[in-house]
Each structure stands twice: as structure tokens, then as C-alpha cells.
Amino acid sequence: QLLADGPTWSVALFPDLDSARQPVERALREYSSIVVLDNFEAVLPPPGPDGAPPQSSLHVAGIFDLCNRLLEAEAATRILFTSREALPEPFGDVFNEVALGSLGEADAIQLVSHVLARNRIIAGPLDPGETEPAMRELVNVVGRHARALVLIAPEIARRGVSATIENLTTIMADLDRRRPGDRENSLYASVELSLRRIPADVREQLKALAAFQGGAQVSVMAHVLEVDVETGYRIAQTLVEVGLADLGEHLYFRLDPALPYYLRDGMPPTDLR
């Protein structure tokens, strides 16, 4: 993002981490920057007893040490962590936390409208005069969860608002029975709706993707799924089509962060096992 070398820059080109960090620190001195460490809970150790914040570990301590060095390199630099879990010290100060809750109802409806329009699923934003009551019901079914609303937009276009509400209500009721009060149920419900657009035999193969974090190059994904590369590519492309993956450079497929968690924790027995 900041370096002149762009995507060709790599730690592997330097003899050690200190040398690799120097061009990054120089770039931070030239720009007032926010460094975002997204989904940081993926590298945190399990929470302590009785829900206490997790104790730090060596790899987390190493990341925090790097963050501190970047902050020291330029006073204008800011670091933003996003995490579903509390951070350990030294970045676990509650006074620096901002909790992100559900979207407001109007924002949730607008988000769905513009996701549909952006993807040319419909001609333009939804007409509030005709659809707002149903849309209010729909966005509230999934707790106005932003990522869930993005995922269900294609289902709305394919089946309509009423049918989507009915399906989501059924799925949410099942998830709430099995995972009462789980804050991720609304997101899992939208993931399941997306998975239901995939043929049953392919859904069965997807269970192995529970082992992934982030994504994989298509040949690696094919190996884990125990299929040839061509079949692995078709499976990965199917995930892209339903909004659960993105294709990057060198045939690297980035999985929606919720998908591996869902395949491990939320997979309904009737549809996917």
C-alpha cells in the first residue's frame, strides 16, 4: 500500500526482520497512516477461565512488538485492531475500545438496496414506498448484521423478500435451538442461505474447507478436497458466485471469514452432514 515496490516487496528479500521493517518505517514517516489488523481473534489464544481476556502467547507478543515499533517510528501512525474477542495487554485497554453493534434499520435497508444495485441484480435501489415494511422485517430477522445482509442480497433477488424472510426465520429458529444466544447466528444463517444455492454433492465436499483460515491457492484447496485441480477450481468458482469467496492473484481464493467457522460449528445436520 505504501511502498514504491508495491506487491513485489517481501520480507524474504531481506536478511532479517529489522532490515525488512526499515522501508516500512520510512514510508510511515511520509504518510499519516492507519494500519488495520483485521479479524485479530483468529490469532488469539483461547479466553481464560470464566471468560477472562486471553493470555498473550509468543506469536501474539511478536505481532504486538512489531506494532509498537511501527508506532515508535512515526507519532502520526495509528493501529486499528478488529476482533470479536478482547485483546491482551498492552493493546487491551478498554478505554481504547469501540464496540460495533447492529446497523440502524434505515442503514441496513440502504445497504441491501445498494448491494443489489451495485451488482446489477436489479435496475436501481429498492423503492422505499413499495418495499420498506417487508425490508424492515427482513433486516431485523438477521439482527441488522452488515455481513449477513450483504450475503442475503442475491437470495432476495432470486426468491423475493417474502420467501427470503421465511427461509431465514426457519434457519434462525434452528440455529437458536442448537446455539442459543450465539451472536453469530444471523451471520451463519446468511452463510447457509448462500450454501443452499450450491448443489448438494458440492456442499458435501466443502466440509474439508473448515480447516482453512483466510483462503488457499487452488491447487492446495483441490488437494485438501481430494479432487483434481480443475474440479477444485470449479468448486472455488462456485463459492465466488454465491458470495462466499473472492478470486485473487495466482488463483488464490480468499474465503469469506465466516465460512470455515460455519463449516466447523454451525453446519446443520439436514443440509450439510
N, C-alpha and C positions, 0 to 999 in steps of 0.2 A: 504493500500500500504506500509506503513512504520512501522506499529505497529506489535509487536510479536503476539498480539491477532488476527490480521487479520480481517476477516469478522465478528468475534464474538464481536468485540469492538463496544460499543454503548454508546451514551450519557446517555441513560436511566439507565445504570448501576451505574451512579454516582449521588451524592446528588445534584450537581448543575453544571452549565456550566464551572465555574472556575476549579473545580476538574477534569472534563472531559477533559479539554484542556491541563492539565499538562503532560500526557503521549505523547500527540501530540507534545508539545513544546520540550520535551526531545528527541523525535525521530528526530525533525528538527535539533537539535544541533549535532546529529550524522551523518547526511547526508546533503550534499548541495542539496537543493530541489527546484523544481518549482511546485507551487500549481496552478492548472488551474481551473478557474471558467468559464465554457463553456456556450454559449448562454445566457449571462447575461441579455440581453434585456428582457428576459422572466419575470424578477422580477422588472424591472424598471417601475416607474410611467410614464404616457403619457408625451410626449415632451411638453415644454412650448409654449407660443404664438409665432407665426412666426418661428416655428422650433427650438426654443431655447432649450438648453440641459434640460433634465427633472430635476425638483427639487427633492431633496432627500426625502425619506419617512422613517418611523420608521424601517421597516424591512430591507431596504437597509442600513440605518445607522447602524443597528445591525450587518449586514454582514461586512460592512467596518470596524467597531470596532474590530471584530474578526480578519480580515485581518491585521490590524495594530498591534494587539497583537502578531500574528504569526511572523510578520516581526521583531518586537522588541525582540522576543525570540531568534532569530538567524540571525546575519547580512548577512549570505550567502543565506538566503531564498529569493526567488523571487516569485511574484504573477503575473499571466498572466490572464487577462480577455479577452474573445472573446465576441463581441457584435456587433449587427447591428446598435445600437444607441450609441450616445455619453454618457459617464459616467458622473455623477455629481461629484463635489469635495468630498473628496480630491484626488480621482483617475482619475479626468477628465483632467489632464494636457495634452495638445495637443503635447507637446514635447516627451511624452512617448507613443504616438500612432504610430502604423504601420498599414497602410491601405493594405488590401489584395485584389487585383483585380483579373481579369481573369487569368487563366493559359496561358502560351505561347502555340502557336499552336503545337509545337513538343511535349511539355509535355502533352498536352491534348490528343493527339493521343496515346502517350505511356501509359497514364493512362487507356484509354479504352482497349487497347490491353492487358494490364496485368490484368485488372479486368476480362476479358474474359478468359484468360489463368488460372488465379488463381482459378476460379470457374469451370474450366474444361469444359467451354462452347464450346471451340474449342481446338484443339490439342496444340497450342502454340501461341505466339504473332503474330499479323497480319503481313503479308508480305508487307512491305512498297512499294515494286515495283509494286504491283498489286492494292493496296487499298488506297494509300496515297491521291490521288486527291479527291476521294469520302470522305475519312475520314476528310480531311481538311474542306470540305463543311459541313459535319455533325457536327463537334465540334464547328464550328462557328455559326451554327443555334441556339445553346443554349448558345452562348456567352462564350464558353470555361469554363463554370461553373463546378467546380470539382464534387460537389454532383450530379448535373444533369447528368454528364457523367457516373458516377457510376450507376445511376438508369436506364439509357437507354441501358446499355450493354446487358442485356438479350433480349431486343427488337431487337437489332442489330442481335443477334444470331438467333432469332426466325424468323424475317422477312427480314433480309438483310439490308445493308446500305441504298440503294436507297429508299426502302419503309419507312424506319425509317425517312429519311430526309423529305420525302413527308408528313408523318403524323405530324412530329414536326413543319414543316413550316405552315401547316394548323392550328395547335393548337396555335402556337405563334402568328399568324395573328389575331386569335380570341381573345386571351388574350390581345394583344396590342390594339385592338379596345376597349375592356372593361376596361383595366387598362393601359392606355398609359404611356409608360416610366417607368413602375414599374420594379425595379431592380430584383424582384423575379420571373418575368415571365418565364425565362428559367428554373428555378427550378420547378415551377408549371407545366410547360409543361412536364417535365420528370415524375413528380408525376402522371399526368393524363395518360401518356402512361402506367405506371405501373398499374393504376387502371383499364384501359381498358382490362387488362388481367384477370380481376375478373368478374364472372357472374353478370349480371345486377341486379338480385334480392339481391345479397350480397352488391353490391355498394350502393344500396338504404339504406340498414341497416347501412352502415358506417357513414352516416351523423352525428349520435349521437357522434361519436368519436371526433368531433370538440370541445367538452367540455374538452378533456383531455390535460394535459401538461406532456410530458415525457412518460407516459405509465400507466399500471394498471395490477393488478393481474387478472387472467382470470375470476374469479367469479364476480369481480366488473365490468369488461367490459361487461360480459353477462347481469348483472342487468341493466346497462345503455342502452344496446342494446335491452332489453326486450326479451331475449331469454334464454333457459336453458344453463347450463354451458357447456355441450357437444357441443351444436351449437356455443356458444361463442368461444370455443377452436378451432373449425374448421374454424371460420371466422378469428380468430387471426393467425392461422397457414397459411391461405391463404395470409395474409399480409406479413408473413415471406417469403413465396415462391416468391412473386413479389418484395421483397427487401424493403418493407415499414415498417418492424418491425423485432425485434430480440427477441428470447425467452431466458429469464434469469432464475435464480433460483426461485423455488416455484411458477412456472407457471406465472411469471411476464413478461408481454410482453412490451418491450420498443418500442414505436412508433418512426418512423422517425420524427425528429423535424418539417419537412416541412408539414407533413400530416395534423395535426389539423389546422394549419394556412390555408392550401389549402382548407380544407373542409369548413372553415368559410368564406374565402374571394375569392377563385378562382374557386370554383366548377362550371363548365359550365352547363348551363340550359339544354342542349340537352342530356347530358350523365348521370347526377347525381341527378338532382332535380325531 
